[in-house]
Amino acid sequence: MIHTERAMRTRIAAALAAALLAVLLAGCQGKESVPKGEPPEVRADDKVVVYSSRKEDFVEPLLDKFTQDTGIEVEVLHAGDTAVNRLNEEAASVQADIFVSNDAGSLEYLRLRGVLAPLDDPIDLSAIDPSYRAEDGSWFGISARTRVFIYNKDLIREGEMPKAVWELTDPRWKGQFAITRGGNGSMIAHVSALRTQWGDEKTEEWIRTIKENAGAITEGHSDIRKAVGAGEFKFGLVNNYYFHLQLREPTDNNVGVIYPDQGDGEMGAFVNAAGVGIVAGGPNPGAARKFVEWILASENQLAFVSTSLEVPLDPTLEAPDGARSIDSYNVMDMPLRSLGQVWADSRALIEKAGLDLELK
């Protein structure tokens, strides 16, 4: 009897150990959304779940084209600035396959936290400059968005405009320009980039001073371009494609653009990248891989930028009419993945400097 009970306890312990090992192995395998070896098969009933921080109008036509081209249905969550937090919170129970982001800093931040998966299979990313993609391929940029000044030509001449972002601290511009709230994704990325150039002390001073100098702090860049076009402010700090969007308006379109910090020895304009990240442990790895392969095709990279009027990062692809290609002006000399290490801290620095993350 003693030997029987001992044997039974041994079998139970072994069974529990095996079950625990199976759970652990399943958890580890779930972290590979694009596994090694043969590409995962795409099933007839597959879909791809996309979380997006980009404007809905920019994303929906692209996703519709993906479904038309591949037959794979798309389930999309337009999460705006909350997308990063949503992906972080769901890391233990992954819902998304693909993250479409406006900002390379947030993509690298998620990679560092293990939310994005390395691209193990041999998909060719060589058309994307290494400065605009993760070293492990877990994310890559598709389009460039450059921080510029849009100005109203009826209110100010080009020669009178500030030529560098630091000039926004000059008291003579008080009340004459507009910026976005501190929690805007492009503002967070810009502050992160300035920290790499200036350090935290100077960057904090810049934030605090432009907050006091600004004539308006808006929810987003569309508010700025429309206000500048209507003559409510002489100029504003926006991403470059908002200038092109305002030019297409039937009225209030007498606007110009300044690419800042272009002089000899100056740091160059800040270029951020909108792009795609592969979520670790996503529920549809086959469809996720198919999306990555599909988006890298030239015609689909152009589709990515066609509505937003951003500029393709692939220099072999033509920029939208009137837009400057990324190799035609001086840009900050830094890999965008360096922004990921300071992305979260930049929000804290912005708050410390007094620029509200959200409008009150």
C-alpha distance (Angstrom), angle and dihedral (degrees) to the residues before:
residue distance angle dihedral
M1 . . .
I2 3.77 . .
H3 3.81 91.5 .
T4 3.83 91.0 46.6
E5 3.82 92.8 52.5
R6 3.78 91.3 45.8
A7 3.80 90.7 50.6
M8 3.79 90.8 48.3
R9 3.82 91.4 50.7
T10 3.80 89.3 49.3
R11 3.81 92.0 51.6
I12 3.82 91.8 47.8
A13 3.82 91.6 49.1
A14 3.78 90.8 49.0
A15 3.79 91.7 49.3
L16 3.81 91.9 49.9
A17 3.79 91.3 48.2
A18 3.80 91.0 50.6
A19 3.80 91.6 48.9
L20 3.78 91.7 49.5
L21 3.80 91.2 49.0
A22 3.81 90.4 51.1
V23 3.80 91.3 52.3
L24 3.79 91.9 48.8
L25 3.79 92.3 48.4
A26 3.79 91.3 48.4
G27 3.79 90.0 51.7
C28 3.81 91.6 50.8
Q29 3.80 92.6 47.8
G30 3.79 90.6 49.9
K31 3.80 89.9 64.0
E32 3.82 91.8 66.4
S33 3.81 106.5 81.0
V34 3.81 90.3 168.5
P35 3.83 103.1 32.9
K36 3.79 128.4 -157.2
G37 3.75 121.7 -99.6
E38 3.78 122.9 25.5
P39 3.84 114.8 16.3
P40 3.81 111.7 -100.3
E41 3.77 113.9 -98.6
V42 3.80 120.0 -107.1
R43 3.79 109.3 -132.1
A44 3.78 123.8 -148.6
D45 3.80 91.6 -113.1
D46 3.82 95.0 45.7
K47 3.75 122.6 128.9
V48 3.79 131.5 179.8
V49 3.81 121.8 -129.6
V50 3.80 112.4 -144.8
Y51 3.80 126.4 -169.5
S52 3.79 112.7 -163.0
S53 3.79 135.6 -168.6
R54 3.81 92.5 -177.2
K55 3.78 125.0 97.3
E56 3.79 111.7 -77.7
D57 3.82 91.7 -125.4
F58 3.81 89.5 57.6
V59 3.81 95.4 49.4
E60 3.80 108.8 36.8
P61 3.86 96.9 67.5
L62 3.81 89.9 50.0
L63 3.81 93.8 50.5
D64 3.81 91.3 45.7
K65 3.80 88.6 54.7
F66 3.81 90.9 50.2
T67 3.81 90.9 55.0
Q68 3.80 91.9 46.1
D69 3.80 91.9 49.8
T70 3.81 98.9 42.6
G71 3.80 107.9 20.2
I72 3.82 89.4 -126.1
E73 3.79 113.6 133.4
V74 3.79 119.5 -131.1
E75 3.78 126.1 -141.5
V76 3.81 107.3 -165.1
L77 3.78 133.6 -169.5
H78 3.81 113.4 -162.8
A79 3.80 98.1 -154.2
G80 3.81 102.5 160.8
D81 3.80 114.4 -167.2
T82 3.83 90.7 -8.8
A83 3.81 94.5 64.7
V84 3.81 95.3 92.2
N85 3.81 93.5 51.6
R86 3.81 90.2 45.7
L87 3.80 91.8 54.1
N88 3.80 91.2 47.0
E89 3.80 92.3 50.3
E90 3.81 92.5 48.6
A91 3.81 95.5 49.0
A92 3.82 90.7 107.6
S93 3.81 92.0 47.9
V94 3.78 106.7 28.3
Q95 3.80 117.5 -152.8
A96 3.83 103.5 165.9
D97 3.80 132.2 70.1
I98 3.80 100.9 -172.5
F99 3.81 134.0 27.0
V100 3.81 116.7 -154.7
S101 3.80 107.2 -163.0
N102 3.79 139.4 -176.4
D103 3.78 91.9 -149.1
A104 3.80 135.3 56.2
G105 3.81 90.8 -158.4
S106 3.79 92.5 63.4
L107 3.81 90.8 45.7
E108 3.80 92.2 53.9
Y109 3.81 90.5 43.4
L110 3.81 89.1 56.9
R111 3.81 91.1 46.2
L112 3.79 91.2 53.8
R113 3.81 89.1 52.4
G114 3.81 91.7 52.2
V115 3.81 94.2 -111.8
L116 3.81 93.0 120.7
A117 3.81 124.8 60.3
P118 3.81 127.5 -132.8
L119 3.78 115.8 -110.0
D120 3.82 99.4 -119.8
D121 3.78 99.0 171.2
P122 3.81 119.9 82.0
I123 3.79 101.6 -97.0
D124 3.80 109.7 156.2
L125 3.83 111.9 -117.7
S126 3.80 95.1 163.7
A127 3.82 93.0 113.2
I128 3.83 88.5 65.8
D129 3.81 113.3 74.7
P130 3.84 110.9 -117.0
S131 3.83 88.6 -120.1
Y132 3.80 88.2 67.3
R133 3.81 101.6 48.2
A134 3.79 141.5 53.6
E135 3.78 117.6 -93.7
D136 3.82 90.0 -123.4
G137 3.81 95.2 44.9
S138 3.81 93.8 -115.9
W139 3.80 89.2 130.2
F140 3.77 136.0 12.5
G141 3.79 136.0 -178.1
I142 3.79 123.0 -114.9
S143 3.80 103.8 178.6
A144 3.79 138.2 25.7
R145 3.80 126.1 -127.8
T146 3.79 116.7 -172.2
R147 3.80 126.6 -161.3
V148 3.81 109.0 -120.0
F149 3.80 143.0 155.3
I150 3.79 116.4 -105.8
Y151 3.82 111.7 -159.7
N152 3.80 139.4 -173.7
K153 3.81 109.7 -116.1
D154 3.82 91.7 -155.2
L155 3.81 91.3 59.4
I156 3.80 104.9 36.7
R157 3.80 137.8 17.4
E158 3.79 122.3 -126.2
G159 3.80 91.8 -114.3
E160 3.80 91.1 55.7
M161 3.80 94.7 53.1
P162 3.83 123.4 103.8
K163 3.79 110.8 -99.5
A164 3.82 99.6 -159.7
V165 3.80 134.1 43.6
W166 3.81 91.5 -122.4
E167 3.82 88.7 63.2
L168 3.80 88.4 72.3
T169 3.80 85.5 79.1
D170 3.84 91.0 64.3
P171 3.85 110.3 112.4
R172 3.82 90.8 -136.2
W173 3.81 89.6 73.5
K174 3.80 94.6 53.5
G175 3.80 110.4 138.9
Q176 3.81 94.2 0.6
F177 3.81 103.1 97.1
A178 3.81 140.5 44.4
I179 3.80 134.0 -135.1
T180 3.81 134.4 -179.0
R181 3.80 127.5 -104.6
G182 3.79 116.0 -82.6
G183 3.81 94.8 -107.1
N184 3.79 93.9 60.0
G185 3.80 107.2 119.5
S186 3.79 94.3 -127.7
M187 3.81 91.8 49.7
I188 3.82 91.1 51.9
A189 3.80 90.7 49.2
H190 3.82 92.2 47.0
V191 3.80 91.7 50.7
S192 3.81 89.7 48.5
A193 3.80 90.0 53.3
L194 3.80 93.0 47.4
R195 3.81 89.7 52.7
T196 3.81 88.8 59.6
Q197 3.82 89.9 52.3
W198 3.80 103.3 35.6
G199 3.79 107.6 18.7
D200 3.80 125.0 -121.4
E201 3.80 99.9 -72.6
K202 3.81 96.0 56.6
T203 3.80 92.1 39.5
E204 3.81 91.4 52.6
E205 3.80 89.6 50.1
W206 3.81 89.7 51.3
I207 3.80 92.5 51.4
R208 3.79 93.9 46.6
T209 3.80 93.6 47.8
I210 3.80 98.8 45.2
K211 3.81 88.9 48.1
E212 3.81 88.5 57.9
N213 3.82 93.2 41.6
A214 3.81 97.6 47.4
G215 3.77 118.3 104.1
A216 3.82 90.2 -151.7
I217 3.78 139.5 10.2
T218 3.79 109.3 -152.5
E219 3.78 138.1 -167.5
G220 3.81 93.5 -117.8
H221 3.77 147.4 -12.6
S222 3.81 96.0 -89.6
D223 3.80 87.9 65.9
I224 3.81 89.7 53.0
R225 3.79 97.5 48.3
K226 3.80 92.0 48.0
A227 3.82 93.0 47.1
V228 3.81 92.0 48.8
G229 3.80 91.2 46.1
A230 3.81 90.4 51.2
G231 3.81 91.5 50.5
E232 3.80 96.9 -111.7
F233 3.82 89.7 126.2
K234 3.78 133.9 16.6
F235 3.80 94.1 -128.4
G236 3.80 146.0 -17.4
L237 3.78 142.1 -155.1
V238 3.82 110.1 -109.8
N239 3.79 143.8 139.9
N240 3.79 112.1 -81.7
Y241 3.80 97.8 -110.9
Y242 3.81 91.1 63.3
F243 3.79 86.7 67.2
H244 3.81 89.8 56.0
L245 3.79 91.4 45.9
Q246 3.81 90.6 53.6
L247 3.81 91.2 49.5
R248 3.81 87.9 59.7
E249 3.80 93.5 55.4
P250 3.83 113.5 109.0
T251 3.82 90.5 -129.6
D252 3.82 137.3 17.4
N253 3.80 88.9 37.4
N254 3.82 102.2 127.2
V255 3.79 92.9 113.2
G256 3.79 136.6 134.5
V257 3.78 135.7 -162.8
I258 3.80 136.5 -132.1
Y259 3.81 122.1 -160.9
P260 3.82 100.9 -150.8
D261 3.80 133.0 -136.9
Q262 3.81 95.5 23.4
G263 3.81 99.1 137.7
D264 3.79 125.7 109.5
G265 3.79 109.8 -71.7
E266 3.82 93.4 8.6
M267 3.79 120.9 129.4
G268 3.82 97.9 -112.8
A269 3.79 129.4 -128.1
F270 3.78 119.9 -51.5
V271 3.80 112.0 -110.2
N272 3.78 118.1 -166.1
A273 3.79 125.8 -174.6
A274 3.77 131.6 -131.2
G275 3.76 110.2 -151.1
V276 3.77 153.0 130.5
G277 3.81 133.7 -73.0
I278 3.81 127.8 -166.9
V279 3.81 111.0 -131.2
A280 3.80 114.6 -133.5
G281 3.78 114.2 -118.5
G282 3.80 94.6 9.0
P283 3.81 116.1 172.3
N284 3.83 95.7 -121.0
P285 3.83 109.1 44.2
G286 3.79 94.7 161.8
A287 3.79 93.5 53.5
A288 3.81 90.2 42.9
R289 3.79 91.2 56.3
K290 3.80 90.4 46.7
F291 3.82 89.6 53.1
V292 3.82 91.3 51.4
E293 3.81 92.2 49.9
W294 3.80 90.8 45.7
I295 3.82 97.5 48.4
L296 3.83 91.7 52.0
A297 3.80 92.4 61.1
S298 3.81 110.1 106.5
E299 3.79 95.4 -120.0
N300 3.80 91.1 52.2
Q301 3.80 94.1 47.3
L302 3.81 85.7 54.8
A303 3.80 89.7 47.8
F304 3.82 88.2 53.4
V305 3.82 90.3 60.5
S306 3.81 101.3 31.2
T307 3.81 97.3 90.9
S308 3.80 98.3 33.7
L309 3.85 94.9 44.1
E310 3.79 90.7 -135.3
V311 3.81 119.1 149.4
P312 3.84 122.0 -104.1
L313 3.80 114.6 -112.8
D314 3.79 89.1 -145.1
P315 3.83 101.4 88.1
T316 3.81 91.6 -152.6
L317 3.82 90.5 66.0
E318 3.78 120.6 83.2
A319 3.79 119.4 -113.1
P320 3.83 119.1 -126.3
D321 3.81 116.4 -85.5
G322 3.80 110.8 -69.6
A323 3.81 95.3 7.1
R324 3.79 120.3 121.7
S325 3.79 116.6 -120.2
I326 3.79 114.7 -119.7
D327 3.81 92.8 -110.8
S328 3.83 93.6 57.4
Y329 3.84 98.1 77.2
N330 3.80 139.7 35.8
V331 3.79 116.2 -89.1
M332 3.80 133.5 -172.5
D333 3.77 110.0 -81.7
M334 3.79 103.4 -125.7
P335 3.81 138.9 99.6
L336 3.80 110.1 -105.8
R337 3.80 91.0 -133.2
S338 3.82 87.0 73.1
L339 3.82 87.4 71.0
G340 3.79 91.9 65.9
Q341 3.80 93.3 70.5
V342 3.82 92.5 58.7
W343 3.81 100.8 28.6
A344 3.82 97.0 103.1
D345 3.81 93.4 40.3
S346 3.79 90.6 53.3
R347 3.79 90.8 66.6
A348 3.80 88.8 55.5
L349 3.81 91.6 48.4
I350 3.81 91.0 50.3
E351 3.81 90.8 51.9
K352 3.78 91.7 46.0
A353 3.81 89.6 53.8
G354 3.81 90.2 54.4
L355 3.80 101.8 -108.9
D356 3.81 106.3 132.6
L357 3.80 115.8 -126.2
E358 3.80 90.2 -145.6
L359 3.79 130.7 29.0
K360 3.79 113.8 -104.2
